[in-house]
Amino acid sequence: MIVWLNGTHGAGKTTTSAHLRQLIPDSRVFDAEKVGETLRDITPGLPETDNFQHWPPWRQLVVETAHRVLDYIGGTLVMPMTVLVEQYWREISTGLARHAIPVRHFVLHADQETLRRRIEGDTLIGPSPFRLRYLESYAEAARTWLHDEAEVVDTTHLTPVQVALRVAQAVKN
């Protein structure tokens, strides 16, 4: 099984995934961003883009990697990864379905003011213009398709532990 944590930067995906790993037996965290980092290291580089998700191999490799890892070790993969382009989500979810991998898709949501405050106050990464650029894309995806495709957990007034407990409980039910 895959527990996919979607939502934009500042929603709490990475922190929540670390807590979820402790709450869901036989689970591991798979950060699909590492697949993008690997593709960025190819020299000469792939076609220029501001987001590795635009490269079709990223989407295909995420599916294939998740499939191979689950075939190898079983259990649950917790995947904290923002996907805001509906076509990309369809490619990934369809690919996982072809491998008969069940996916519980959660969107960690917070209001725009909270997201902006979290991003600007991030002590690990620091304020990030890159991360702030995605706030409007997230709002558009949430309005048009994303919230209809997932279980939405509003993180605005919750700690990451509380969010992880809610997701873990939903997965158990």
DRENDO-1510 file (C-alpha; in Angstrom, 1 decimal, always signed):
<recs>
REC; n; res; u; v; w
REC; 1; MET; +0.0; +0.0; +0.0 .
REC; 2; ILE; +1.0; +3.6; -0.5 .
REC; 3; VAL; +0.0; +6.5; +1.7 .
REC; 4; TRP; +0.5; +9.5; -0.5 .
REC; 5; LEU; +0.7; +12.9; +1.3 .
REC; 6; ASN; +0.0; +15.6; -1.2 .
REC; 7; GLY; -0.4; +19.3; -0.6 .
REC; 8; THR; +1.9; +22.3; -1.2 .
REC; 9; HIS; +5.0; +23.4; +0.5 .
REC; 10; GLY; +4.5; +24.3; +4.2 .
REC; 11; ALA; +1.5; +21.9; +4.6 .
REC; 12; GLY; +3.6; +19.5; +6.8 .
REC; 13; LYS; +4.1; +16.5; +4.4 .
REC; 14; THR; +7.7; +15.8; +5.3 .
REC; 15; THR; +7.3; +16.1; +9.1 .
REC; 16; THR; +4.1; +14.2; +9.1 .
REC; 17; SER; +5.6; +11.4; +7.0 .
REC; 18; ALA; +8.3; +10.9; +9.6 .
REC; 19; HIS; +5.7; +10.5; +12.4 .
REC; 20; LEU; +3.5; +8.3; +10.2 .
REC; 21; ARG; +6.4; +5.9; +9.7 .
REC; 22; GLN; +6.3; +5.4; +13.5 .
REC; 23; LEU; +2.6; +4.9; +13.5 .
REC; 24; ILE; +2.0; +2.5; +10.6 .
REC; 25; PRO; +3.6; -0.9; +11.1 .
REC; 26; ASP; +6.0; -2.1; +8.4 .
REC; 27; SER; +6.2; +1.3; +6.7 .
REC; 28; ARG; +9.0; +3.2; +5.0 .
REC; 29; VAL; +9.2; +6.8; +3.7 .
REC; 30; PHE; +9.9; +7.1; +0.0 .
REC; 31; ASP; +10.6; +10.7; -1.0 .
REC; 32; ALA; +9.9; +10.8; -4.8 .
REC; 33; GLU; +11.8; +14.1; -5.0 .
REC; 34; LYS; +15.0; +12.0; -4.9 .
REC; 35; VAL; +14.0; +10.5; -8.2 .
REC; 36; GLY; +13.9; +14.1; -9.6 .
REC; 37; GLU; +17.3; +14.9; -8.1 .
REC; 38; THR; +18.7; +11.8; -9.8 .
REC; 39; LEU; +17.3; +13.0; -13.2 .
REC; 40; ARG; +18.8; +16.5; -12.6 .
REC; 41; ASP; +22.2; +14.9; -12.3 .
REC; 42; ILE; +22.2; +13.5; -15.8 .
REC; 43; THR; +24.8; +15.1; -18.0 .
REC; 44; PRO; +24.3; +16.7; -20.4 .
REC; 45; GLY; +21.0; +17.6; -18.7 .
REC; 46; LEU; +17.5; +16.8; -19.7 .
REC; 47; PRO; +15.5; +19.6; -21.4 .
REC; 48; GLU; +15.4; +22.7; -19.2 .
REC; 49; THR; +12.4; +23.0; -16.8 .
REC; 50; ASP; +11.6; +24.7; -13.5 .
REC; 51; ASN; +10.1; +21.5; -12.2 .
REC; 52; PHE; +11.3; +17.9; -12.7 .
REC; 53; GLN; +7.7; +16.7; -12.6 .
REC; 54; HIS; +7.4; +18.0; -16.2 .
REC; 55; TRP; +9.8; +15.2; -17.3 .
REC; 56; PRO; +7.8; +12.1; -18.2 .
REC; 57; PRO; +10.5; +9.8; -16.9 .
REC; 58; TRP; +10.1; +11.2; -13.4 .
REC; 59; ARG; +6.5; +10.1; -13.3 .
REC; 60; GLN; +7.3; +6.7; -14.8 .
REC; 61; LEU; +10.2; +6.2; -12.5 .
REC; 62; VAL; +8.2; +7.1; -9.4 .
REC; 63; VAL; +5.7; +4.4; -10.3 .
REC; 64; GLU; +8.3; +1.8; -11.1 .
REC; 65; THR; +10.4; +2.5; -8.0 .
REC; 66; ALA; +7.4; +2.3; -5.7 .
REC; 67; HIS; +6.4; -0.9; -7.4 .
REC; 68; ARG; +9.8; -2.5; -7.2 .
REC; 69; VAL; +10.4; -1.5; -3.6 .
REC; 70; LEU; +7.0; -2.9; -2.5 .
REC; 71; ASP; +7.6; -6.1; -4.4 .
REC; 72; TYR; +10.9; -6.4; -2.7 .
REC; 73; ILE; +10.0; -5.6; +0.9 .
REC; 74; GLY; +6.2; -5.3; +1.1 .
REC; 75; GLY; +4.6; -3.2; +3.7 .
REC; 76; THR; +3.5; +0.4; +3.2 .
REC; 77; LEU; +5.3; +3.3; +1.5 .
REC; 78; VAL; +4.6; +6.7; +2.9 .
REC; 79; MET; +5.2; +9.2; +0.1 .
REC; 80; PRO; +5.3; +12.9; +0.8 .
REC; 81; MET; +5.1; +14.5; -2.6 .
REC; 82; THR; +3.3; +17.5; -4.0 .
REC; 83; VAL; +1.6; +16.8; -7.3 .
REC; 84; LEU; -0.5; +19.7; -8.5 .
REC; 85; VAL; -0.9; +18.9; -12.2 .
REC; 86; GLU; -4.0; +16.6; -12.6 .
REC; 87; GLN; -2.6; +14.8; -15.7 .
REC; 88; TYR; +0.6; +13.9; -13.7 .
REC; 89; TRP; -1.5; +12.6; -10.8 .
REC; 90; ARG; -3.5; +10.5; -13.3 .
REC; 91; GLU; -0.4; +9.1; -14.8 .
REC; 92; ILE; +1.0; +8.1; -11.4 .
REC; 93; SER; -2.2; +6.8; -9.9 .
REC; 94; THR; -3.0; +4.8; -13.1 .
REC; 95; GLY; +0.5; +3.4; -13.2 .
REC; 96; LEU; +0.3; +2.3; -9.5 .
REC; 97; ALA; -3.2; +0.8; -10.2 .
REC; 98; ARG; -1.7; -1.2; -13.1 .
REC; 99; HIS; +0.6; -2.9; -10.5 .
REC; 100; ALA; -2.4; -3.4; -8.2 .
REC; 101; ILE; -0.9; -1.1; -5.6 .
REC; 102; PRO; -3.6; +0.4; -3.4 .
REC; 103; VAL; -3.1; +4.2; -2.7 .
REC; 104; ARG; -4.6; +6.2; +0.1 .
REC; 105; HIS; -4.3; +9.8; -1.2 .
REC; 106; PHE; -4.3; +12.5; +1.4 .
REC; 107; VAL; -4.0; +16.2; +0.9 .
REC; 108; LEU; -2.5; +18.1; +3.8 .
REC; 109; HIS; -4.2; +21.5; +3.6 .
REC; 110; ALA; -3.7; +24.8; +5.3 .
REC; 111; ASP; -5.0; +28.3; +4.5 .
REC; 112; GLN; -2.8; +30.5; +2.4 .
REC; 113; GLU; -1.8; +32.8; +5.3 .
REC; 114; THR; -0.7; +29.8; +7.4 .
REC; 115; LEU; +1.3; +28.3; +4.4 .
REC; 116; ARG; +3.0; +31.6; +3.7 .
REC; 117; ARG; +3.9; +32.1; +7.4 .
REC; 118; ARG; +5.3; +28.5; +7.6 .
REC; 119; ILE; +7.4; +28.9; +4.5 .
REC; 120; GLU; +8.7; +32.3; +5.5 .
REC; 121; GLY; +9.5; +31.1; +9.0 .
REC; 122; ASP; +11.1; +27.8; +8.0 .
REC; 123; THR; +14.3; +27.5; +10.1 .
REC; 124; LEU; +15.7; +24.5; +8.2 .
REC; 125; ILE; +15.4; +25.7; +4.6 .
REC; 126; GLY; +14.8; +29.4; +5.2 .
REC; 127; PRO; +12.3; +31.6; +3.4 .
REC; 128; SER; +12.0; +30.2; -0.1 .
REC; 129; PRO; +10.7; +32.1; -3.2 .
REC; 130; PHE; +10.5; +28.8; -5.0 .
REC; 131; ARG; +8.2; +27.3; -2.4 .
REC; 132; LEU; +6.1; +30.5; -2.2 .
REC; 133; ARG; +5.6; +30.4; -6.0 .
REC; 134; TYR; +3.5; +27.2; -5.7 .
REC; 135; LEU; +0.9; +28.7; -3.3 .
REC; 136; GLU; -1.4; +29.9; -6.1 .
REC; 137; SER; -0.9; +26.7; -8.1 .
REC; 138; TYR; -1.9; +24.7; -5.0 .
REC; 139; ALA; -5.0; +26.9; -4.5 .
REC; 140; GLU; -6.0; +26.4; -8.1 .
REC; 141; ALA; -5.5; +22.6; -8.0 .
REC; 142; ALA; -7.5; +22.5; -4.7 .
REC; 143; ARG; -10.4; +24.4; -6.2 .
REC; 144; THR; -10.5; +22.4; -9.5 .
REC; 145; TRP; -9.6; +18.8; -8.8 .
REC; 146; LEU; -7.2; +17.9; -6.0 .
REC; 147; HIS; -9.5; +18.1; -3.0 .
REC; 148; ASP; -12.0; +15.8; -4.9 .
REC; 149; GLU; -9.3; +13.2; -5.5 .
REC; 150; ALA; -8.1; +12.8; -1.9 .
REC; 151; GLU; -8.9; +12.8; +1.8 .
REC; 152; VAL; -8.3; +16.4; +2.9 .
REC; 153; VAL; -6.7; +16.9; +6.3 .
REC; 154; ASP; -6.7; +20.6; +7.4 .
REC; 155; THR; -3.4; +21.1; +9.1 .
REC; 156; THR; -3.9; +24.8; +9.8 .
REC; 157; HIS; -4.4; +24.4; +13.6 .
REC; 158; LEU; -2.9; +20.9; +14.1 .
REC; 159; THR; +0.6; +19.8; +15.0 .
REC; 160; PRO; +2.4; +17.3; +12.7 .
REC; 161; VAL; +1.8; +14.6; +15.3 .
REC; 162; GLN; -1.9; +15.3; +15.3 .
REC; 163; VAL; -2.0; +15.2; +11.5 .
REC; 164; ALA; -0.1; +11.9; +11.5 .
REC; 165; LEU; -2.5; +10.4; +14.1 .
REC; 166; ARG; -5.5; +11.4; +11.9 .
REC; 167; VAL; -3.9; +9.9; +8.8 .
REC; 168; ALA; -2.9; +6.7; +10.5 .
REC; 169; GLN; -6.4; +6.3; +12.0 .
REC; 170; ALA; -7.9; +6.8; +8.5 .
REC; 171; VAL; -5.6; +4.2; +7.0 .
REC; 172; LYS; -6.4; +1.7; +9.8 .
REC; 173; ASN; -10.2; +2.1; +9.2 .
</recs>
